[in-house]
Amino acid sequence: MIGLGSSVRVLAAKPVSMLGCERGWYAVEPTGFVCLDATTTLDRDHPLLRAKRRRTGDYSRGSPFAWGESREAPIYRRIPSAAEQLRYEPGLERHLERTDVAKSAGSVPAFLSDRVLSPWFSSHALPDDRPRQALVPTRSTVAFTDEFFAEGRNWVLTPELFVVPKDKLAVAKPSTFTGVHLKDSAARLPLAFIRGGPRPKFQWVEAETASEALIPAAYTPDQQGFIDDGPVGGHFVETGMSWDRLAWVELTGRARRKRATRYLETRETPNWIREDDATVIQARAPEGFPLAGNEKWIDVSIFRGTLVAYEGKTPVFATLISPGLKGYARVDGKPTKNTTPTGAFRIEWKHRSTTMSPNPETMSYYLSEVPYTQFFHMPFALHAAYWHDRFGEPKSGGCVNLSPEDAHFLFQWTTPELPDGWHAVRSGDERGPGTWVRVR
């Protein structure tokens, strides 16, 4: 699949077939065919392609676009006049009185000057002569690449080259959280991510009296693989220092319990952490699906809100994710709405970005240009979530939410690989099978 404004090199000047495509099928690099129809062109200087240059999103980073959540935002086909804005936006005068607008430094794109229609309509029929294209449903998002000032307001430019008033958007602040690249650092499992908020560091103080001292019990691994010291003489005290929310720390694998509270020993000796303050990630072996040698696979835990990427039995990346809001909820043995399916799946489709909606037929609510979407069990996917920062907690409608940077890394790491110039790719055939994703 080729994205809007993207291009791929054709292998020959003539089509290889006319079957089912009036202007012919062209072979393209590195593989596949493209139909030359109303959505494609061989003209490198086509008005829409010319306008889209450098406006296709920056996919070299976690957030290829900026986004804003709609506050009854209209989408215009061209820059509207002041009178047209008043006509299509009820209550606009009062809205602008309450809005503090700082003039954007961006300049009006040349292709929109003098109220010219969006270049979109150089390839698409104009349904009517109204300046407004649509109204973005409340809570839906708009992706944009440019920002500029015109007609007394700041405007943003959508990927389709329409314009939206920025004052009708709540601009998103994508999370900067990133997981741990185990392969490229000295870090190793087990480790813990700090959840909820800043959490205190503890120090173990040995017993000073004979009555407090107890003989350590024999070390026995628990279900998580931790060795519990059992009853020992001493107590824990706060050091006055803390770990930040979403920070991580390596663990030694030892634990101690004092009264009803269990503490885990970290490699930041002499600091300990309360188990209830941490999300612990342990290495696991592949189970329930065939794995060849050092084949890549992904382990997702709904219960813990974690993801670990492996090469064979070696963990190479660990992070927090947000699974479905309803956890493991089932009705008559089947997953309910807002749950993530469990099982072993292979990645079927990879999209650099795609618009997602729980009701794609009506589009009463949607999220624009969700980056690095990898469908493993349609319609469920691994993808970036630019609209929240609650990783490690149930949050999604059923997909596996990742931070933008983590989603970007995994998109590049998994198979099938995306060919240059392509926007999406499907696994199978000469592209090989997609990476295994095990959800438990």
C-alpha positions as CSV (number, residue, x, y, z in Angstrom):
1,M,0.0,0.0,0.0
2,I,1.2,3.5,-0.9
3,G,0.3,6.5,1.2
4,L,-1.1,9.8,0.0
5,G,1.8,11.9,-1.4
6,S,4.2,9.0,-1.5
7,S,5.8,7.5,-4.6
8,V,7.4,4.2,-5.7
9,R,9.6,3.5,-8.6
10,V,8.0,1.6,-11.5
11,L,10.0,-1.2,-13.2
12,A,8.8,-0.5,-16.7
13,A,7.3,2.4,-18.7
14,K,4.4,0.3,-19.8
15,P,1.8,-1.7,-17.8
16,V,2.0,-5.4,-17.5
17,S,-1.7,-6.0,-17.7
18,M,-5.0,-4.1,-18.3
19,L,-7.2,-6.7,-16.6
20,G,-9.5,-5.0,-14.1
21,C,-7.6,-1.7,-14.4
22,E,-8.6,0.7,-17.3
23,R,-5.1,2.4,-17.5
24,G,-3.1,-0.7,-16.6
25,W,-1.2,-2.4,-13.8
26,Y,2.4,-1.2,-13.3
27,A,5.1,-3.4,-11.7
28,V,6.8,-1.5,-8.9
29,E,9.9,-1.9,-6.7
30,P,10.7,-4.0,-4.7
31,T,7.6,-6.1,-5.5
32,G,4.0,-5.9,-6.4
33,F,1.8,-3.9,-8.8
34,V,-0.1,-0.6,-8.7
35,C,-3.3,0.2,-10.7
36,L,-3.1,3.5,-12.6
37,D,-6.5,5.0,-11.7
38,A,-8.0,8.2,-10.3
39,T,-6.0,7.7,-7.0
40,T,-2.6,7.4,-8.7
41,T,-0.5,9.2,-11.3
42,L,2.7,9.0,-13.3
43,D,3.0,12.8,-13.3
44,R,5.7,13.7,-10.7
45,D,4.6,17.3,-10.8
46,H,0.9,16.6,-10.1
47,P,-0.6,19.5,-8.0
48,L,-1.5,17.2,-5.1
49,L,1.9,15.5,-5.1
50,R,3.6,18.9,-5.3
51,A,1.7,20.2,-2.3
52,K,2.3,17.1,-0.3
53,R,6.1,17.2,-0.6
54,R,7.5,17.4,2.9
55,R,4.0,17.1,4.3
56,T,3.6,13.3,4.5
57,G,4.6,13.0,8.2
58,D,8.1,12.5,9.7
59,Y,8.2,8.8,10.2
60,S,11.8,8.9,11.4
61,R,10.5,9.6,14.9
62,G,7.8,8.5,17.3
63,S,5.4,11.3,16.6
64,P,5.2,11.8,12.8
65,F,2.4,14.4,13.2
66,A,1.0,16.8,15.7
67,W,-2.6,16.1,16.8
68,G,-5.5,18.0,18.3
69,E,-8.7,16.8,19.9
70,S,-11.8,18.3,18.4
71,R,-13.9,20.9,20.2
72,E,-16.6,21.0,17.5
73,A,-13.9,21.8,15.0
74,P,-14.9,22.4,11.3
75,I,-12.8,21.2,8.4
76,Y,-12.6,23.7,5.6
77,R,-11.7,23.1,1.9
78,R,-10.0,26.4,1.7
79,I,-9.2,29.3,4.0
80,P,-12.7,30.8,4.7
81,S,-13.4,34.5,5.0
82,A,-14.4,36.1,8.3
83,A,-18.0,36.1,7.1
84,E,-17.9,32.4,6.2
85,Q,-16.4,31.5,9.5
86,L,-19.3,33.2,11.3
87,R,-21.8,31.4,9.1
88,Y,-20.4,27.9,9.7
89,E,-19.4,28.3,13.3
90,P,-22.3,29.2,15.6
91,G,-21.2,31.3,18.6
92,L,-17.8,32.1,17.0
93,E,-17.6,35.7,18.2
94,R,-18.1,34.7,21.8
95,H,-15.7,31.8,21.4
96,L,-13.0,34.1,20.1
97,E,-13.5,36.6,22.9
98,R,-12.7,33.8,25.4
99,T,-9.7,32.5,23.4
100,D,-6.2,33.9,23.7
101,V,-4.7,33.6,20.2
102,A,-1.0,34.1,19.8
103,K,-0.2,34.7,16.1
104,S,1.5,31.7,14.5
105,A,4.9,32.3,12.9
106,G,4.0,29.9,10.1
107,S,3.2,31.3,6.6
108,V,0.2,30.4,4.5
109,P,1.1,27.6,2.1
110,A,1.3,29.0,-1.4
111,F,-1.3,26.5,-2.7
112,L,-3.9,27.9,-0.3
113,S,-3.3,31.6,-1.0
114,D,-6.1,33.8,-2.3
115,R,-8.6,31.3,-0.9
116,V,-7.8,28.7,-3.5
117,L,-9.3,25.3,-2.9
118,S,-7.2,22.5,-1.4
119,P,-5.1,20.6,-4.0
120,W,-7.1,17.6,-2.8
121,F,-9.7,18.5,-5.4
122,S,-7.2,18.2,-8.2
123,S,-7.8,14.5,-7.8
124,H,-11.2,14.3,-6.2
125,A,-14.6,15.5,-7.2
126,L,-15.9,18.6,-5.5
127,P,-19.3,17.6,-4.1
128,D,-20.7,21.2,-3.8
129,D,-19.4,24.8,-3.6
130,R,-19.5,25.2,0.2
131,P,-16.2,26.1,1.9
132,R,-16.7,23.6,4.8
133,Q,-15.9,20.0,4.2
134,A,-17.1,18.5,7.4
135,L,-17.3,18.8,11.2
136,V,-14.9,16.8,13.3
137,P,-16.9,14.8,15.9
138,T,-16.2,15.8,19.5
139,R,-13.4,13.7,21.1
140,S,-12.1,12.8,17.7
141,T,-8.6,13.9,16.7
142,V,-7.1,15.9,13.8
143,A,-3.5,15.2,12.6
144,F,-1.6,18.1,11.1
145,T,1.8,19.0,9.7
146,D,1.7,22.8,9.3
147,E,0.4,25.8,11.3
148,F,-0.2,29.3,10.0
149,F,-2.1,32.6,10.6
150,A,-4.8,33.9,8.3
151,E,-8.1,35.7,8.6
152,G,-7.5,36.6,12.3
153,R,-6.9,33.0,13.5
154,N,-4.3,30.2,13.6
155,W,-5.0,27.3,11.2
156,V,-3.5,23.8,10.9
157,L,-3.1,21.8,7.7
158,T,-4.4,18.2,7.7
159,P,-2.7,15.3,5.8
160,E,-5.5,15.7,3.1
161,L,-4.5,19.4,2.8
162,F,-7.7,20.8,4.4
163,V,-7.6,23.5,7.0
164,V,-8.9,23.5,10.6
165,P,-9.0,26.4,13.1
166,K,-6.5,25.6,15.8
167,D,-8.5,27.3,18.5
168,K,-11.1,24.5,18.0
169,L,-8.6,21.9,18.9
170,A,-7.0,20.8,22.2
171,V,-3.5,20.1,21.1
172,A,-2.2,16.7,22.3
173,K,1.0,16.2,24.2
174,P,2.3,12.7,23.3
175,S,4.0,10.8,26.0
176,T,7.8,10.8,26.0
177,F,8.0,7.5,27.9
178,T,10.3,4.8,26.5
179,G,11.0,1.3,27.5
180,V,14.3,-0.4,28.1
181,H,16.5,-1.6,25.2
182,L,18.1,-4.6,26.9
183,K,20.2,-5.6,23.9
184,D,21.9,-2.2,23.6
185,S,22.5,-1.6,27.3
186,A,23.8,-3.4,30.4
187,A,20.3,-3.7,31.8
188,R,18.8,-7.1,32.3
189,L,15.6,-8.8,33.6
190,P,14.1,-8.9,36.1
191,L,13.3,-5.2,36.4
192,A,10.5,-3.0,37.7
193,F,8.7,0.0,36.3
194,I,7.4,2.5,38.8
195,R,3.7,3.0,38.6
196,G,1.1,5.5,39.9
197,G,3.5,8.3,40.9
198,P,6.9,8.9,42.5
199,R,7.6,6.0,44.9
200,P,10.0,5.9,47.9
201,K,13.3,4.1,48.1
202,F,13.9,2.0,51.2
203,Q,17.0,0.8,53.0
204,W,17.3,-2.3,55.1
205,V,18.5,-1.7,58.7
206,E,19.9,-4.8,60.4
207,A,18.6,-5.7,63.9
208,E,20.3,-4.1,66.8
209,T,18.8,-6.3,69.6
210,A,18.7,-10.0,70.0
211,S,14.9,-9.9,70.3
212,E,14.6,-8.3,66.8
213,A,17.1,-10.7,65.2
214,L,15.7,-13.8,63.5
215,I,17.4,-16.5,61.5
216,P,16.9,-16.1,57.7
217,A,14.7,-18.8,56.2
218,A,15.8,-21.0,53.3
219,Y,15.7,-19.2,50.0
220,T,12.8,-20.6,47.9
221,P,11.8,-19.1,44.5
222,D,8.1,-17.8,44.4
223,Q,5.8,-17.8,41.3
224,Q,7.6,-14.8,39.9
225,G,11.0,-16.4,40.5
226,F,11.9,-14.2,43.5
227,I,13.8,-15.7,46.4
228,D,12.1,-14.6,49.6
229,D,14.5,-14.3,52.6
230,G,11.6,-15.1,54.9
231,P,11.6,-13.7,58.4
232,V,14.9,-11.8,59.1
233,G,16.0,-9.5,61.8
234,G,15.8,-5.8,61.0
235,H,13.4,-3.3,59.4
236,F,13.0,-1.0,56.4
237,V,13.3,2.8,56.5
238,E,12.7,5.4,53.8
239,T,15.8,7.0,52.4
240,G,14.2,10.3,51.6
241,M,14.8,9.6,47.9
242,S,12.3,8.3,45.3
243,W,11.9,6.9,41.8
244,D,9.9,8.9,39.4
245,R,6.7,7.6,37.8
246,L,7.4,5.3,34.9
247,A,11.1,5.1,35.8
248,W,12.7,1.6,35.9
249,V,15.1,-0.2,38.1
250,E,16.8,-3.6,37.8
251,L,16.1,-6.2,40.5
252,T,18.4,-8.8,42.1
253,G,15.7,-11.4,42.4
254,R,15.6,-11.3,46.2
255,A,12.6,-10.3,48.3
256,R,11.9,-9.6,52.0
257,R,8.6,-9.4,53.8
258,K,8.0,-7.2,56.8
259,R,4.6,-7.6,58.4
260,A,2.2,-7.6,55.4
261,T,4.4,-5.7,53.0
262,R,6.8,-7.3,50.6
263,Y,9.9,-5.5,49.4
264,L,12.1,-6.3,46.4
265,E,15.9,-5.7,46.3
266,T,17.1,-3.5,43.5
267,R,20.6,-3.4,42.0
268,E,20.8,0.2,43.3
269,T,22.1,-1.2,46.5
270,P,21.3,-0.5,49.3
271,N,17.8,0.5,48.0
272,W,14.7,-1.6,48.1
273,I,11.2,-1.0,46.6
274,R,7.8,-2.0,47.8
275,E,6.4,-4.6,45.5
276,D,3.0,-2.8,45.4
277,D,4.8,0.3,44.0
278,A,6.2,-1.6,41.0
279,T,5.3,-3.5,37.9
280,V,7.7,-6.4,37.7
281,I,8.9,-7.9,34.4
282,Q,10.5,-11.3,34.3
283,A,11.9,-13.2,31.4
284,R,9.6,-16.0,30.0
285,A,10.0,-18.9,27.6
286,P,8.0,-19.1,24.4
287,E,5.0,-21.4,24.8
288,G,2.1,-22.5,22.6
289,F,3.6,-21.7,19.2
290,P,6.5,-22.9,17.1
291,L,9.7,-20.8,17.2
292,A,12.7,-21.2,14.9
293,G,16.1,-20.5,16.4
294,N,16.5,-16.8,17.2
295,E,13.1,-15.9,15.6
296,K,11.6,-12.7,17.0
297,W,8.5,-12.8,19.1
298,I,6.6,-10.5,21.5
299,D,5.1,-11.4,24.9
300,V,2.2,-9.2,26.1
301,S,0.8,-9.5,29.6
302,I,-2.7,-8.0,30.0
303,F,-2.6,-8.5,33.8
304,R,0.7,-6.6,34.3
305,G,0.4,-4.2,31.4
306,T,3.8,-5.2,30.0
307,L,5.5,-6.1,26.8
308,V,8.8,-7.9,26.2
309,A,10.4,-8.4,22.7
310,Y,12.6,-11.5,22.3
311,E,15.0,-12.9,19.8
312,G,14.7,-16.6,20.5
313,K,15.0,-16.9,24.3
314,T,16.8,-13.6,24.7
315,P,14.8,-10.6,25.8
316,V,15.9,-7.5,23.9
317,F,13.3,-4.9,24.9
318,A,10.9,-4.4,27.8
319,T,8.2,-1.8,28.3
320,L,4.8,-0.9,29.7
321,I,1.6,-1.0,27.6
322,S,-2.1,-0.3,28.1
323,P,-4.4,-3.2,27.3
324,G,-8.2,-3.3,27.0
325,L,-10.1,-1.5,29.7
326,K,-12.1,-4.6,30.7
327,G,-9.1,-6.8,31.3
328,Y,-10.1,-10.5,31.0
329,A,-13.8,-9.9,31.0
330,R,-15.8,-12.7,29.3
331,V,-19.5,-13.3,28.4
332,D,-20.4,-16.9,27.5
333,G,-16.7,-17.6,27.2
334,K,-16.1,-14.9,24.6
335,P,-14.2,-11.6,25.2
336,T,-16.4,-8.6,25.8
337,K,-16.1,-5.1,24.4
338,N,-12.9,-3.3,25.4
339,T,-10.9,-6.5,26.1
340,T,-7.7,-7.6,24.4
341,P,-7.8,-11.1,22.9
342,T,-5.5,-13.7,24.3
343,G,-3.6,-16.3,22.4
344,A,-0.7,-16.5,19.9
345,F,-1.0,-14.5,16.7
346,R,1.2,-13.4,13.9
347,I,1.4,-9.8,12.7
348,E,-0.9,-9.6,9.6
349,W,-0.6,-5.9,8.5
350,K,1.7,-3.0,9.3
351,H,0.6,0.6,8.6
352,R,2.9,3.6,9.2
353,S,-0.3,5.3,10.3
354,T,-4.0,4.8,10.0
355,T,-7.3,6.4,11.1
356,M,-9.0,4.2,13.7
357,S,-12.6,4.2,14.8
358,P,-14.8,1.8,16.9
359,N,-17.6,2.4,14.3
360,P,-15.8,2.7,10.9
361,E,-19.1,2.8,9.0
362,T,-20.5,5.9,10.7
363,M,-17.2,7.4,11.9
364,S,-19.0,9.1,14.8
365,Y,-15.7,9.1,16.7
366,Y,-12.2,8.5,15.3
367,L,-8.5,9.0,16.0
368,S,-6.6,10.4,13.0
369,E,-3.3,9.0,11.8
370,V,-2.6,6.5,14.6
371,P,1.2,5.8,14.1
372,Y,2.9,2.5,13.8
373,T,-0.2,0.2,13.7
374,Q,0.5,-3.5,13.6
375,F,-2.6,-5.7,13.3
376,F,-2.1,-9.1,14.9
377,H,-5.7,-10.3,15.1
378,M,-8.0,-8.0,13.1
379,P,-9.1,-5.5,14.3
380,F,-6.7,-5.6,17.2
381,A,-3.3,-4.1,16.9
382,L,-0.1,-2.9,18.5
383,H,0.0,0.9,18.0
384,A,1.1,4.2,19.4
385,A,-1.3,6.1,21.6
386,Y,-0.6,9.8,21.4
387,W,-3.6,10.7,23.5
388,H,-2.6,9.4,26.9
389,D,0.3,8.7,29.2
390,R,-1.2,5.9,31.4
391,F,1.0,3.1,30.2
392,G,1.0,0.1,32.5
393,E,-2.8,0.6,33.1
394,P,-5.9,-0.8,31.3
395,K,-6.9,2.0,28.9
396,S,-7.6,0.8,25.4
397,G,-10.7,-0.4,23.5
398,G,-8.9,-3.7,23.1
399,C,-5.7,-2.9,21.2
400,V,-2.3,-2.8,22.8
401,N,-1.4,0.8,23.4
402,L,2.3,1.8,23.3
403,S,4.1,5.1,23.7
404,P,5.0,6.7,20.4
405,E,8.7,6.0,20.8
406,D,8.1,2.4,21.8
407,A,5.7,1.8,18.9
408,H,8.2,3.3,16.5
409,F,10.9,1.0,17.6
410,L,8.8,-2.2,17.4
411,F,7.4,-1.2,14.0
412,Q,11.0,-1.2,12.7
413,W,12.0,-4.3,14.6
414,T,9.1,-6.7,13.6
415,T,8.5,-8.5,10.4
416,P,7.5,-8.1,7.6
417,E,9.7,-5.1,6.9
418,L,8.1,-2.1,5.2
419,P,9.6,-1.5,1.7
420,D,10.9,2.1,1.0
421,G,8.1,4.3,-0.2
422,W,5.3,2.0,1.1
423,H,2.8,3.0,3.7
424,A,1.6,-0.4,4.6
425,V,2.6,-4.0,4.0
426,R,0.9,-7.4,4.6
427,S,2.8,-10.5,5.8
428,G,2.9,-13.7,3.7
429,D,4.1,-14.8,0.3
430,E,7.6,-13.6,-0.4
431,R,7.5,-11.2,2.5
432,G,7.4,-14.1,4.9
433,P,5.4,-14.6,8.1
434,G,4.7,-11.8,10.5
435,T,6.3,-11.7,14.0
436,W,4.6,-13.8,16.7
437,V,2.6,-11.9,19.3
438,R,1.6,-13.9,22.4
439,V,-1.0,-12.2,24.5
440,R,-1.7,-13.7,27.9
